[in-house]
Amino acid sequence: MVWPFLAHLHPRLLSVPYVSSIVHFFFFIEYLKTVTLMSVLSTTLIELRIVLQTLSFG
């Protein structure tokens, strides 16, 4: 990823509140995407299991 590289190259950039908030916002969005993906996957797996159980009993 580019962000840690930039932060490593320019540590003074992160001391600027504006840049720091942008970086934190970026990581927050990534975190939200990951959590959403995980919940969608688990919901899909649960639905698949219910469908398979229904088919096997039917």
Backbone hydrogen bonds in HBPLUS format (Angstrom, degrees):
<---DONOR---> <-ACCEPTOR-->    atom                        ^
c    i                          cat <-CA-CA->   ^        H-A-AA   ^      H-
h    n   atom  resd res      DA  || num        DHA   H-A  angle D-A-AA Bond
n    s   type  num  typ     dist DA aas  dist angle  dist       angle   num
A0006-LEU N   A0002-VAL O   2.88 MM   4  6.17 156.0  1.94 157.9 165.5     1
A0007-ALA N   A0003-TRP O   2.84 MM   4  6.10 160.5  1.88 156.3 162.4     2
A0008-HIS N   A0004-PRO O   2.83 MM   4  5.95 143.7  1.96 139.3 149.2     3
A0009-LEU N   A0005-PHE O   2.88 MM   4  6.11 152.7  1.95 145.1 152.9     4
A0010-HIS N   A0006-LEU O   2.81 MM   4  5.93 167.7  1.82 154.9 158.1     5
A0013-LEU N   A0010-HIS O   3.03 MM   3  5.43 147.4  2.14 108.6 117.8     6
A0015-SER N   A0012-ARG O   3.19 MM   3  5.19 140.2  2.35  95.1 106.3     7
A0016-VAL N   A0013-LEU O   3.14 MM   3  5.56 151.0  2.23 106.3 114.7     8
A0020-SER N   A0016-VAL O   2.94 MM   4  6.07 168.1  1.95 163.2 167.2     9
A0021-SER N   A0017-PRO O   2.85 MM   4  6.00 157.2  1.90 149.8 155.1    10
A0022-ILE N   A0018-TYR O   3.08 MM   4  6.34 149.8  2.17 143.5 151.8    11
A0023-VAL N   A0019-VAL O   2.97 MM   4  6.27 161.4  2.01 154.6 158.9    12
A0024-HIS N   A0020-SER O   2.92 MM   4  6.17 163.8  1.94 151.0 155.7    13
A0025-PHE N   A0021-SER O   2.84 MM   4  5.92 154.0  1.91 142.6 150.1    14
A0026-PHE N   A0022-ILE O   2.90 MM   4  6.13 154.7  1.96 147.4 154.2    15
A0027-PHE N   A0023-VAL O   3.00 MM   4  6.33 163.1  2.03 153.8 157.1    16
A0028-PHE N   A0024-HIS O   2.89 MM   4  6.06 147.2  2.00 143.2 153.1    17
A0029-ILE N   A0025-PHE O   2.93 MM   4  6.20 154.3  1.99 150.4 156.3    18
A0030-GLU N   A0026-PHE O   3.03 MM   4  6.35 159.3  2.07 148.8 154.5    19
A0031-TYR N   A0027-PHE O   2.92 MM   4  6.12 154.2  1.99 142.7 149.9    20
A0032-LEU N   A0028-PHE O   2.89 MM   4  6.17 156.9  1.94 147.7 153.9    21
A0033-LYS N   A0029-ILE O   2.90 MM   4  6.17 158.6  1.95 151.6 157.2    22
A0034-THR N   A0030-GLU O   3.00 MM   4  6.25 157.4  2.05 147.7 153.6    23
A0035-VAL N   A0031-TYR O   2.94 MM   4  6.20 166.1  1.96 155.0 158.3    24
A0036-THR N   A0032-LEU O   2.89 MM   4  6.04 162.8  1.92 151.1 156.2    25
A0037-LEU N   A0033-LYS O   2.91 MM   4  6.06 159.7  1.96 147.1 152.9    26
A0038-MET N   A0034-THR O   2.93 MM   4  6.16 159.6  1.97 151.4 156.8    27
A0039-SER N   A0035-VAL O   2.97 MM   4  6.22 161.2  2.01 151.0 155.7    28
A0040-VAL N   A0036-THR O   2.94 MM   4  6.12 157.6  1.99 150.2 156.6    29
A0041-LEU N   A0037-LEU O   2.91 MM   4  6.10 159.2  1.95 148.6 154.6    30
A0042-SER N   A0038-MET O   2.94 MM   4  6.16 163.6  1.96 151.4 155.5    31
A0043-THR N   A0039-SER O   2.95 MM   4  6.06 158.4  2.00 144.3 150.5    32
A0044-THR N   A0040-VAL O   2.92 MM   4  6.09 157.8  1.97 147.6 153.8    33
A0045-LEU N   A0041-LEU O   2.92 MM   4  6.17 156.5  1.97 149.5 155.9    34
A0046-ILE N   A0042-SER O   2.97 MM   4  6.19 157.6  2.02 147.9 153.6    35
A0047-GLU N   A0043-THR O   2.95 MM   4  6.19 161.2  1.98 150.1 155.3    36
A0048-LEU N   A0044-THR O   2.88 MM   4  6.08 156.2  1.93 147.9 154.8    37
A0049-ARG N   A0045-LEU O   2.96 MM   4  6.18 156.2  2.02 146.5 152.7    38
A0050-ILE N   A0046-ILE O   2.99 MM   4  6.28 155.8  2.05 148.6 155.0    39
A0051-VAL N   A0047-GLU O   2.94 MM   4  6.18 160.7  1.98 151.0 156.1    40
A0052-LEU N   A0048-LEU O   2.87 MM   4  6.10 161.0  1.91 151.4 156.7    41
A0053-GLN N   A0049-ARG O   2.91 MM   4  6.11 157.7  1.96 147.2 153.3    42
A0054-THR N   A0050-ILE O   2.91 MM   4  6.10 157.7  1.96 148.0 154.4    43
A0055-LEU N   A0051-VAL O   2.89 MM   4  6.13 157.4  1.94 149.5 155.7    44
A0056-SER N   A0052-LEU O   2.92 MM   4  6.10 157.7  1.97 148.1 154.1    45
A0057-PHE N   A0053-GLN O   2.99 MM   4  6.15 150.3  2.08 146.2 153.7    46
A0058-GLY N   A0054-THR O   2.87 MM   4  5.92 146.7  1.98 142.5 152.5    47
